[in-house]
Amino acid sequence: MKNNGKTNCPFEDEIVTYIYDEMVGSERMKFENHLSGCSVCTDDFAAISEARFSVFEWQKEEFGHLPTPDIVIPYESNRRVVEESSSVGFLAGLRGWLSPLPLAAAAGLILFLGMGFVMLRDVGTTDQPIATNMNVQQIEAPNTAPIKNVDPVKQHEVKQPEVAVTTPKTTSKDIQPVKAVARRQTPSLKQTMATNLKKPASTQVPSTVPILSNYEAEDDNSLRLADLFADIDG
Amino acid sequence: MLQSRTDEQLVELAVSDDREAFDEIVRRWERKIFALCFGMLGREDDAGDACQEAFIAAYRNIKNFRGEAKVSSWLHRIAVNQCLTIKRRQKSRAEDILDEDEAAEDRTFVASPNYSPAKVIEKSERLTLVRQAVGGLPTELRQVIVMKEFEEMTFQEISETLELPLSTVKSRLYTALKQLKMRLERTPVEVV
């Protein structure tokens, strides 16, 4: 056989491409036009086709009907094999016991580094909240708002008269305790005011007002501080 | 005995209306022509139709055979033209059921399907020969045949897998099939 049985036709290399249907449209047309007129290529094509069909038939008859085997990889039995092998000897057992250790060590290291990072970050920025998604105003509001807005001393001075006057109109829940206290104080104030209004003018001296001249000299037997010091000194 | 006659002698007999002589031509060449049609069309049922029509066309035109070329080349050319006609027909319109029925009616020249005991034995022997012939090919040639025919890989995929140029892959397959053909011809199956 010379030159592997090849002819000199330039299309002969395309015969297999055509037979296996891997030729694009324009090349296919060109090849078909050539094939219908070239007896050398036609005979060559027939020979190649016959050999190909023999292989095709062989594949179809002997292998085509064979079902594709279901390949099952026994992962569980592999694990059991490992477990069984671990109980065989001390070294094998130690190896089996240590096998999850690197994973645990890696997880611990990651956790430790993460905590260290968080702590360092917290130390570096103490004024800032640790969690970035935390609402700053929610934390600071209870501490700063009363200090900035109202002076506590003035608040005490101003508060009681205001409460005494505006108590029925206040609706805020925040001042409910104050409101309750004010309600408790209110009757006495009102009574005193009422009594003050009922009182006669200050120029009129009431009959019940004590006058020193009205008292007679009596012996005062009550305990005095001067007497105590005198007893101590004595 | 018609089996001992050459192709040219059978054609001469067929020209003089010897139908048995033409039947012998059909029996002798049907498989090769079918393989050619299968190579052209890529489908067994289409190849069967093309093969049928090719032999009908050969019978109708047998008086035009002048003996300038071999009978095999003459039949090959008729088959190629029939395949091209079928391809053009398939392109222009969908396959018509009526055509199939008509073709089935004319299926008188072709021998009966491969279900006779003799055909089964012949086929079995042929498969054994093919297995031996493929097994006797050099490894690099056998490799491309297996990858192409059994694994249904494209030439490009074979090229990438074997890290070979595309042209080398095609050339190897061409050579492999050529050598296979020669090996099969060297030990022809006895026709029962």
Interface residues (C-beta under 8 A of the other chain):
Chain A: M1 N4 G5 K6 E12 D13 E14 I15 V16 T17 Y18 I19 Y20 D21 E22 E32 L35 S36 S39 T42 D43 F45 A46 A47 I48 S49 E50 A51 R52 F53 S54 V55 F56 E57 W58 Q59 E61 E62 F63
Chain B: R31 K32 I33 F34 A35 L36 F38 G39 M40 G42 A69 S72 S73 H76 R77 A79 V80 N81 L84 K87 K123 R126 L127 V130 R131 A133 V134 I145 K148 E149 F150 T154 F155 S167 K170 S171 L173 Y174 T175 L177 K178 Q179 L180 K181 M182 L184
